[in-house]
Amino acid sequence: MTPLATADRRIVQAQLRALPPRTKAAQEAETAEMWGKLKDLGNGILKPFGLSTDNFQMVKDEKTGGYSMNFNQGQ
């Protein structure tokens, strides 16, 4: 591999510093979109039963790291 010119090396260094925050922001946006679509899918499946994903709440147990699901009919 040939060494880069000084100007090119500066450009590469700048991009290496700028890239991680941009990729993190893109990943967070994609994750939020995915969760929204999954919630819509869940609501579509639950709707015929008069339920919604808002009727369920996941609670993390800090001691074990596991989750429990609570059902709230009134929401």
Secondary structure, DSSP 8 states (H G I E B T S, - for coil): -----HHHHHHHHHHHHHHHHHHHHHHHHHHHHHHHHHHHHHHHHHGGGT--GGGEEEEE-TTT--EEEEE-TT-
